Amino acid sequence: MKTFISDDFLLQNDFSKRLFHDYAKELPIIDYHNHLPAEEIARNRGFENISQAWLAGDHYKWRAMRALGINEKYITGKASDKDKFLKWAETVPYTLRNPLYHWTHLELQRYFGIQELLGPNNAEDIYEKTSAMLQQPSHTSIGLLQQQKVESLCTTDDPTDSLQHHASIGQQGISPKTFPTFRPDKAFAVDGGATYLNYLEKLSEVSKKEIGTYEDLLQALKERIAYFHDHGCRLADHGLEQLYHFKEGAYSITNIFAKAKEGKPVTTEEVHYFKAQVLLFLGKCYHEKGWVQQWHLGAIRDNNKRLLTQLGPDTGFDSIGDFSQARALSGFLNELDSSDQLAKTIVYNLNPADNEVMAAMVGNFNDGSVKGKVQFGSGWWFLDQKDGMEKQMNALSNIGLLSCFVGMLTDSRSFLSFTRHEYFRRILCNLIGKDVANGELPADEKWLGKIVQDISYYNAKNYFDFNKG
């Protein structure tokens, strides 16, 4: 029987096939941004069934199921794991032309050797087969990562995290190497009311510093950056609608923080100013430590307030925003660059209408000091699919240098998502192979193979330099 995910899946000519099979396919993976729980790596978690490994926390799948009219009890509710999987299997045939269709069958084949198309007729058999395989050492959390040749990965961690699980991973000598990433979004959410005050208490506790003033906040964050650095952290990450930039002294930062501490309302402009000032401070700290800073821009979150109240955040109700990006991003990056304190930077864009805006902007701040110092990050979230990846790489190619690109990441909460690197590599090889077939690139297999290998692995390995002290 001919399989849907064939050896040459997505590869549309012989040159593309050679690029993938001879140059990209066997390379290790550096996954420099994901949301895997470090605890589950440290204890080498086993999964009772495929639903636990595949459906829990996956809001991509949840959105598809809701769109098909499936009741919430089979998505995030109290239905059994098996019943949830059976409902997902009912959904899969209807995901045609959504990337979930490709990802689902690629993951079933790579991790479980299943070449059938998932649907209601074979759902029970596949549930039993995959769940049985998940009891084997090859399919624990570490086993799944090692199957995909993951060399190193970076989780996403709040400044208040103890990082005890990262320390345990290092002490056990676990492969892949697992590094924390500093994600301080809660520290500047000055519009958070009581939630923000509770967070400050927690930050104060872990930093062993009373946070009574704005300066205290900055020192507490600096303390945590040092702590993270000592635990191997070399990246920071931030999720924002947009970056902000103001003339110096536009508002009183001390007064804004004092109002927040007293539970008084803070205006929208004051919130934006506060975030901008904290982020500029953090950006200088990252530069001092030699870190990479990541800016995920453009998501509008928690759109469905009724279901947010019922289910909480990160449950599938976020979408693409249409925020004005260029002017403030320019001002923010320029302020750091003007004092030569702009760290290596990756900017991710969620609105494809802004691809060329972002590709052009990052080029303004490449100063020759580091190859690809400021990066236009890979297709993110709603854009980490074939069309989104191609558009991102085309924009980067047309305006910057694709050859300097640090490539793909999973941005995932699932240990079964690392086939997205294969997916990306196939798309990359096909993109270049089509150019060769069209006479737009020379058929220099050795050189183009090197470029593919750099984008797939070596650029990231050199850019992040996790072995640097």
DOMARNU-258689 format. One line per 10 residues: their letters; for each residue x, y, z of C-alpha. Coordinates in pm, 1 decimal. Last residue first. Layout:
REM residues N
a	X:Y:Z  ...
***
This chain:
REM residues 469
gknfdfynka	3040.2:3018.2:2995.2  2985.4:2934.4:2627.3  2869.6:2578.5:2568.7  2522.4:2691.0:2463.5  2664.8:2873.1:2161.6  2334.3:3022.7:2053.6  2438.8:3147.2:1711.2  2687.1:2870.2:1628.2  2448.6:2581.1:1688.3  2160.6:2775.9:1536.9
nyysidqvik	2353.1:2839.6:1215.0  2466.9:2476.0:1209.4  2126.7:2306.1:1225.6  1862.2:2336.0:955.7  1972.5:2673.3:817.5  2337.9:2565.5:799.7  2253.1:2225.0:655.8  2040.2:2382.8:382.1  2319.4:2628.6:298.3  2569.1:2341.2:281.7
glwkedaple	2342.3:2145.7:47.7  2312.9:2455.2:-171.6  2690.8:2461.3:-200.1  2735.4:2089.1:-269.5  2434.1:2067.2:-499.7  2537.5:2350.6:-727.3  2240.0:2343.9:-964.0  2254.3:2722.9:-1000.2  1951.1:2915.6:-870.8  1666.6:3079.5:-1064.9
gnavdkgiln	1669.8:2818.4:-1341.6  1316.7:2708.8:-1259.0  1434.6:2363.9:-1147.3  1693.6:2527.7:-922.1  1432.3:2757.9:-770.5  1206.1:2457.2:-714.7  1487.6:2281.0:-529.7  1534.6:2578.5:-299.8  1171.6:2580.1:-187.8  1162.5:2200.0:-179.5
clirrfyehr	1461.6:2186.2:50.9  1309.0:2444.4:285.1  970.6:2269.2:291.7  1135.1:1933.9:365.5  1345.3:2092.0:638.1  1039.9:2252.2:797.1  848.7:1923.5:809.9  1154.3:1747.7:950.8  1175.1:2013.5:1221.4  802.9:1978.2:1280.8
tfslfsrsdt	876.7:1610.6:1353.9  963.4:1739.1:1698.6  599.0:1762.5:1800.0  554.6:1434.3:1985.5  697.1:1558.9:2316.5  410.6:1807.8:2325.3  396.6:2159.6:2471.2  518.2:2322.0:2151.6  701.4:2628.3:2022.9  858.0:2370.3:1785.0
lmgvfcsllg	1163.0:2552.6:1651.0  1292.3:2612.2:1297.1  1577.5:2792.9:1131.3  1868.7:3009.0:1244.6  1862.7:3210.5:918.9  2201.6:3331.2:787.5  2156.0:3175.7:439.4  1812.2:3335.8:410.1  1988.8:3669.0:383.7  1774.5:3984.1:389.2
inslanmqke	1502.2:4152.1:182.5  1400.3:3896.8:-79.4  1521.5:3591.6:110.4  1362.2:3700.7:438.3  1030.3:3766.3:266.8  1052.3:3432.8:85.2  1144.4:3252.5:405.8  846.4:3398.2:594.6  609.7:3329.1:303.9  734.0:2970.8:271.6
mgdkqdlfww	698.0:2908.3:643.7  343.8:3046.3:650.8  234.0:2845.2:346.3  379.6:2520.7:480.2  275.7:2562.2:844.9  423.3:2748.6:1140.1  214.9:3059.1:1063.0  -63.3:3023.8:1320.8  202.9:2982.1:1589.2  526.9:3121.1:1443.4
gsgfqvkgkv	690.3:3112.4:1100.9  1061.7:3134.7:1175.9  1228.0:3436.6:1332.2  1354.6:3742.3:1146.6  1699.3:3756.5:1301.9  1924.4:4028.7:1441.5  2287.5:3914.9:1480.4  2282.2:3714.7:1157.1  2659.4:3667.0:1163.3  2789.1:3873.7:1454.7
sgdnfngvma	2964.1:4211.8:1465.3  2868.8:4312.2:1111.7  2612.9:4567.1:1226.0  2283.2:4389.5:1168.9  2043.1:4644.4:1313.2  1870.9:4777.0:1002.6  1831.4:4426.6:863.8  1586.6:4341.7:1141.6  1348.8:4609.8:1013.6  1334.0:4491.8:652.8
amvendapnl	1238.6:4135.1:739.2  988.5:4263.0:995.2  806.4:4494.9:757.2  826.0:4232.0:481.6  647.2:3981.6:702.7  393.9:4234.2:837.2  92.6:4114.1:636.1  180.5:3766.5:764.1  64.3:3874.0:1112.6  228.9:3662.4:1382.6
nyvitkalqd	583.7:3799.0:1359.2  883.9:3666.0:1545.3  1183.2:3892.4:1617.0  1510.4:3723.8:1715.1  1781.1:3935.0:1877.9  2151.3:3912.7:1960.7  2188.4:4177.1:2226.5  2159.6:4549.8:2159.3  2375.5:4733.4:2409.8  2584.8:4939.6:2166.8
ssdlenlfgs	2463.2:5263.0:2331.3  2261.8:5357.7:2021.7  2171.9:4991.2:1968.4  1948.1:4971.7:2273.9  1759.2:5287.5:2181.3  1755.2:5181.5:1817.5  1584.1:4853.0:1897.5  1303.2:5033.3:2081.0  1264.2:5313.0:1826.7  1250.9:5074.7:1530.8
laraqsfdgi	1003.3:4847.2:1706.4  792.9:5152.8:1790.3  775.9:5264.9:1426.0  735.7:4923.3:1261.2  467.3:4739.1:1458.9  115.0:4874.4:1425.2  -104.0:4601.3:1565.9  -320.6:4378.5:1351.4  -360.8:4077.7:1579.9  -360.5:3708.4:1491.7
sdfgtdpglq	-557.5:3487.8:1729.2  -598.7:3354.3:2081.8  -890.8:3144.9:2206.1  -732.7:2799.4:2219.6  -693.1:2697.8:2582.9  -390.0:2905.0:2675.2  -582.2:3105.7:2937.6  -861.4:2975.3:3163.9  -1139.0:2723.5:3089.6  -1466.4:2874.6:3211.4
tllrknndri	-1370.2:3241.1:3238.3  -1171.3:3218.6:2914.4  -1478.4:3055.8:2758.9  -1692.3:3361.4:2828.0  -1410.8:3603.3:2747.8  -1351.5:3466.2:2399.0  -1062.1:3675.9:2270.5  -805.1:3551.6:2521.8  -500.6:3680.0:2333.7  -425.1:3910.2:2043.8
aglhwqqvwg	-90.9:3787.5:1915.4  137.8:4024.4:1724.1  493.4:3999.9:1849.6  712.7:3722.1:1988.8  1035.1:3900.7:2080.8  1338.9:3683.8:2154.4  1655.2:3802.9:2328.9  1979.7:3607.9:2283.5  2215.2:3620.5:2580.0  2568.6:3761.9:2607.7
kehyckglfl	2525.1:3840.2:2978.0  2572.2:4216.6:2936.4  2347.0:4213.5:2631.3  2073.3:4039.8:2829.2  2101.7:4299.8:3105.4  2072.4:4581.7:2851.2  1756.5:4422.3:2710.8  1618.3:4388.4:3062.1  1646.3:4761.7:3123.7  1487.4:4836.8:2787.5
lvqakfyhve	1214.2:4586.5:2869.0  1135.9:4751.4:3202.2  1113.3:5092.5:3037.0  890.9:4976.3:2752.0  659.6:4782.9:2982.3  611.0:5086.2:3205.6  542.0:5310.9:2908.0  281.7:5069.9:2772.2  108.4:5048.9:3110.6  117.6:5427.1:3146.1
ettvpkgeka	-41.9:5462.7:2802.9  -318.0:5222.1:2901.6  -387.1:5411.2:3221.7  -308.5:5265.6:3565.0  -583.8:5217.5:3822.9  -487.5:5221.1:4193.5  -403.6:4898.1:4374.6  -142.5:5065.0:4595.7  142.1:4871.5:4434.0  9.1:4962.6:4089.0
kafintisya	-0.4:5329.2:4182.7  358.1:5312.9:4314.8  473.3:5146.4:3993.4  320.9:5419.9:3782.1  459.8:5689.6:4012.9  811.8:5549.0:3988.9  789.3:5533.1:3609.7  689.3:5896.9:3586.6  561.1:5944.8:3234.2  708.3:6081.2:2909.4
gekfhylqel	1044.6:6086.2:3086.1  1242.3:5961.1:2787.9  1042.3:5981.6:2468.2  841.5:5667.9:2424.4  879.6:5325.2:2262.0  657.1:5020.6:2274.8  696.6:4666.7:2143.8  388.6:4496.5:2008.9  116.8:4254.4:2116.2  378.6:4100.8:2339.2
ghdalrcghd	521.0:3759.1:2431.1  877.3:3783.9:2559.6  1170.8:3542.6:2554.1  1516.7:3537.7:2707.4  1800.5:3310.7:2600.8  2132.9:3187.7:2740.3  2017.7:3004.6:3053.1  2271.0:2754.9:3185.6  2179.4:2749.8:3554.0  2427.3:3025.3:3645.7
hfyairekla	2260.0:3241.0:3381.7  1920.7:3179.1:3541.3  2049.0:3299.3:3878.6  2212.9:3605.9:3723.7  1887.6:3687.7:3543.8  1704.3:3635.1:3873.8  1920.2:3894.3:4049.3  1867.2:4138.9:3764.9  1493.1:4089.4:3801.1  1511.9:4163.5:4173.9
qlldeytgie	1724.6:4470.1:4103.2  1471.2:4600.8:3854.0  1183.0:4548.9:4096.1  1370.6:4723.3:4376.5  1426.0:5019.8:4146.3  1051.3:5037.6:4089.8  993.0:5053.1:4461.9  881.2:4830.8:4747.6  1015.9:4497.9:4631.5  1184.7:4338.9:4935.0
kksveslkel	1471.0:4122.7:4811.2  1534.6:3753.6:4866.0  1509.7:3700.1:4489.5  1279.1:3400.9:4539.8  1059.0:3575.2:4797.2  1043.3:3910.7:4621.2  941.2:3744.1:4298.7  660.5:3563.3:4482.3  541.8:3883.4:4645.5  561.1:4063.9:4313.1
ynlytaggdv	340.7:3794.5:4160.4  75.3:3843.3:4423.9  77.0:4215.8:4350.3  38.9:4145.3:3979.1  -258.2:3917.1:4035.5  -415.5:4179.1:4261.7  -424.5:4428.4:3977.1  -276.1:4300.4:3650.2  -216.6:4635.3:3481.8  149.9:4632.6:3583.9
afakdprftp	211.8:4322.1:3375.9  587.4:4395.8:3384.7  698.4:4097.6:3594.7  438.9:3864.4:3443.2  610.5:3875.8:3104.7  951.7:3776.8:3246.4  1028.1:3468.7:3029.2  1392.5:3364.2:3093.7  1470.1:3048.9:2896.8  1591.5:2733.9:3072.0
ftkpsigqqg	1831.4:2483.5:2913.8  1790.9:2112.1:2846.5  2071.6:1898.7:2708.9  1925.9:1606.7:2518.8  2052.1:1382.6:2671.7  2042.6:1344.8:3047.7  2364.2:1377.9:3245.6  2176.7:1309.7:3569.0  2316.4:1624.3:3728.4  2219.6:1829.2:3424.7
isahhqlsdt	1861.5:1704.3:3422.7  1842.9:1761.4:3799.2  1957.1:2121.7:3759.2  1692.1:2176.4:3494.1  1438.4:2026.5:3734.4  1547.2:2255.0:4016.4  1503.1:2561.7:3796.4  1357.1:2743.2:4101.6  1108.7:2926.6:3878.8  1039.8:3286.3:3987.2
pddttclsev	1179.5:3433.2:3665.0  917.9:3234.2:3468.4  1042.9:2961.6:3238.2  1019.3:2865.2:2872.5  1210.6:2547.6:2779.8  1520.2:2540.1:2562.5  1629.3:2228.9:2377.8  1950.1:2049.5:2292.1  2063.1:1758.9:2075.3  1720.9:1632.1:1969.3
kqqqllgist	1793.5:1329.5:1753.7  1424.2:1262.1:1682.0  1422.1:928.2:1863.0  1614.7:1093.6:2145.6  1326.9:1327.6:2221.4  1076.3:1041.0:2229.0  1303.4:838.2:2455.5  1345.4:1126.2:2695.5  970.0:1171.1:2740.8  915.6:795.8:2752.6
hspqqlmast	861.9:622.5:2420.5  1182.2:422.8:2370.9  1155.1:297.2:2729.8  832.8:115.4:2632.6  492.5:190.6:2785.6  418.1:438.5:2506.0  420.6:147.7:2262.1  112.3:2.2:2431.4  -69.3:336.1:2410.2  17.9:361.7:2043.0
keyideannp	-121.9:17.9:1962.5  -436.0:52.2:2174.3  -529.3:396.0:2041.8  -446.0:288.5:1685.9  -678.4:-9.1:1711.7  -955.9:204.2:1862.2  -921.3:475.7:1597.0  -921.5:245.4:1293.8  -1270.9:310.8:1160.7  -1311.6:657.2:1314.9
glleqigfyr	-1015.0:805.6:1128.6  -635.6:808.3:1119.8  -472.4:753.7:781.0  -263.6:439.1:796.9  115.6:450.8:801.6  165.2:379.7:1172.3  533.8:335.0:1259.2  475.3:472.0:1609.1  698.3:777.9:1648.5  767.2:865.6:1285.5
qlelhtwhyl	443.0:738.8:1131.5  195.9:871.2:1386.9  384.5:1200.6:1401.1  378.5:1250.4:1023.9  11.7:1156.0:1013.9  -92.4:1410.0:1272.2  141.5:1683.6:1149.2  9.9:1666.2:793.0  -356.5:1678.3:888.7  -289.2:1933.7:1162.2
pnrltypvte	-144.6:2162.2:895.4  -505.0:2236.7:783.0  -562.2:2141.1:421.3  -777.9:1841.7:527.4  -872.1:1871.1:896.2  -1203.8:1690.9:839.7  -1038.3:1347.6:828.6  -880.7:1426.4:1169.1  -1198.1:1512.2:1361.1  -1334.1:1162.6:1415.7
awklfkdkds	-987.8:1059.4:1537.7  -998.0:1349.2:1783.5  -1331.0:1219.7:1912.4  -1181.7:873.8:1956.4  -885.8:1026.7:2139.7  -1112.3:1207.4:2384.0  -1306.4:887.2:2443.7  -983.1:705.3:2524.2  -864.7:970.2:2767.3  -1197.1:952.9:2948.3
akgtiykeni	-1439.8:1244.5:2929.3  -1402.6:1501.2:3207.0  -1352.8:1816.8:3003.0  -1072.0:1977.6:2803.4  -1166.0:1837.9:2462.6  -1420.2:1556.7:2495.1  -1614.5:1745.3:2765.5  -1602.4:2048.7:2536.9  -1857.6:1898.4:2298.7  -1748.5:1848.7:1939.5
glarmarwky	-1900.2:2090.2:1689.9  -1641.6:2057.8:1413.5  -1499.5:2400.5:1496.5  -1461.7:2286.9:1856.5  -1252.5:1989.8:1745.9  -1029.1:2207.9:1530.0  -971.8:2456.5:1810.1  -882.2:2176.2:2051.1  -628.7:2028.9:1809.2  -435.0:2354.5:1789.2
hdgalwaqsi	-490.4:2399.4:2164.3  -264.4:2104.0:2239.9  -245.7:2099.8:2620.8  -332.6:1732.7:2655.4  -396.1:1583.5:2311.8  -75.6:1401.6:2218.2  111.0:1247.4:2509.0  -181.7:1211.7:2747.7  -415.4:1112.6:2465.2  -168.2:853.1:2337.8
nefgrnraie	-185.7:649.6:2658.8  -34.5:593.1:3000.6  257.5:822.1:2928.3  599.8:779.3:3086.2  788.1:1074.0:3229.8  1164.7:1073.8:3230.3  1177.9:1230.6:3577.3  1396.9:1522.1:3465.9  1226.7:1541.4:3126.4  878.0:1567.6:3275.0
eaplhnhydi	1002.1:1823.3:3528.5  1139.0:2040.1:3247.5  782.1:2094.5:3127.4  791.6:2146.1:2749.0  702.7:2496.5:2632.4  933.7:2529.9:2335.0  1200.9:2762.2:2197.9  1559.2:2676.1:2103.1  1497.5:2335.3:1952.2  1839.8:2228.3:1826.9
iplekaydhf	1783.1:1913.5:1626.1  2042.2:1668.6:1493.6  2102.9:1632.2:1117.6  1996.3:1311.8:945.7  1743.2:1452.9:699.7  1917.4:1771.6:592.1  2201.8:1690.0:350.7  2156.2:1368.6:151.8  1782.6:1304.3:194.2  1666.3:1666.6:194.0
lrksfdnqll	1892.6:1818.8:-68.1  1869.3:1507.9:-285.2  1488.9:1517.2:-283.1  1478.2:1886.7:-365.6  1706.9:1821.4:-663.6  1485.9:1535.6:-782.6  1166.7:1740.5:-784.7  853.1:1800.7:-576.5  962.3:1719.2:-222.9  654.3:1760.1:0.6
fddsiftkm	665.1:1388.9:99.2  955.0:1216.1:-74.8  989.6:924.5:165.2  610.9:890.2:158.1  364.4:1034.1:409.9  47.4:919.5:232.1  163.2:560.7:214.0  135.2:342.2:-93.9  0.0:0.0:0.0
***
